[in-house]
Amino acid sequence: QVQLVESGGGLVGPGGSLRLSCAASASIFSFNVMGWYRQAPGNERELVATATSGGTTNYADFVKGRFTISRGATRNTVFLQMKTLTPEDTAVYYCYGAPGYWGQGTQVTVSS
């Protein structure tokens, strides 16, 4: 059973940056579509960004211009560069691999 493992979350001040990483536990496993979702307390899980192995990307309106999603050279890694973070970005961020694979989540907290 392949697992997705996230890293890179943490505490950062407003205006700061973080880079999230996600990799599949089995290197032979590959995904055409990978992405990031987030869930803040009391809210539903929402799409942040997705990227195909061919380079097509899709972003939620609330992160356009601030976040950048990218794929690694292999088809089982995905990254999320986050800049100009605000307290509203505080959430658990989940890696996603289509179809239906989820990571355990990594906490991102933006606070002074």
C-alpha positions in Angstrom: 0.0 0.0 0.0 1.6 3.3 -1.1 1.6 6.2 1.3 2.1 9.9 0.8 4.4 11.5 3.2 4.4 15.3 3.7 7.1 17.5 5.3 7.9 21.1 5.7 5.1 22.5 7.8 5.6 24.6 10.9 5.2 28.0 12.5 5.9 31.2 10.5 5.2 34.8 11.0 2.8 36.8 8.7 4.5 37.6 5.4 6.8 34.6 5.8 7.4 31.6 3.5 7.3 27.8 3.8 7.9 25.0 1.4 6.0 21.8 1.7 7.2 18.5 0.2 5.4 15.3 -0.5 6.7 11.9 -1.7 5.2 8.5 -2.2 6.6 5.8 0.0 7.1 3.5 -3.0 9.4 4.9 -5.6 8.0 2.8 -8.3 4.6 4.3 -7.8 3.7 7.3 -10.0 0.9 9.7 -10.2 -0.4 11.8 -13.2 -2.1 14.3 -10.9 -0.9 15.4 -7.5 -1.9 18.3 -5.4 -2.4 20.0 -2.1 -5.6 20.5 -0.1 -6.0 22.2 3.3 -8.4 22.1 6.2 -8.7 24.8 8.8 -10.5 24.1 12.2 -14.2 24.1 11.6 -13.9 24.2 7.9 -14.2 21.7 5.1 -11.1 20.4 3.3 -10.5 22.7 0.3 -8.4 22.6 -2.8 -5.2 24.6 -2.8 -3.4 23.6 -6.0 -2.9 20.6 -8.4 -0.3 19.7 -11.0 -0.1 17.1 -13.6 3.0 15.3 -14.6 2.9 17.2 -17.9 3.1 20.5 -16.1 -0.5 21.7 -16.1 -1.3 23.5 -12.9 -4.5 24.7 -11.2 -4.8 27.1 -8.2 -7.5 28.2 -5.9 -8.2 31.9 -6.2 -7.0 32.6 -2.7 -3.5 31.5 -3.3 -2.9 32.7 -6.9 0.3 34.8 -7.0 1.5 33.6 -3.6 1.8 29.8 -3.9 3.6 27.8 -6.5 3.1 24.0 -7.0 5.7 22.0 -8.7 6.5 18.3 -9.4 9.7 16.5 -9.0 11.7 14.7 -11.7 9.9 11.5 -10.7 6.2 11.2 -10.9 5.7 10.6 -7.2 6.7 13.9 -5.7 5.0 17.3 -5.4 6.0 20.6 -3.7 4.2 23.7 -2.6 6.2 26.9 -2.2 4.1 29.3 -0.1 5.0 33.0 0.2 3.4 36.0 1.7 1.6 33.8 4.2 -1.3 35.2 6.3 -3.0 33.9 9.4 -5.8 32.8 7.2 -3.5 30.3 5.6 -3.2 28.4 8.9 -4.5 24.9 8.4 -3.4 21.3 8.0 -2.1 20.8 4.5 -2.7 17.4 2.8 -0.9 15.9 -0.1 -3.1 14.2 -2.7 -2.3 11.8 -5.4 -5.0 10.8 -7.9 -7.0 8.7 -7.6 -7.8 8.8 -3.9 -4.4 8.8 -2.1 -3.9 11.1 0.8 -1.1 12.0 3.1 -1.5 12.3 6.9 -1.2 16.1 6.7 1.3 18.7 7.9 0.4 21.6 10.1 1.0 25.1 8.9 0.6 27.9 11.4 0.9 31.6 10.5 1.1 33.7 13.6 3.1 36.5 15.2 
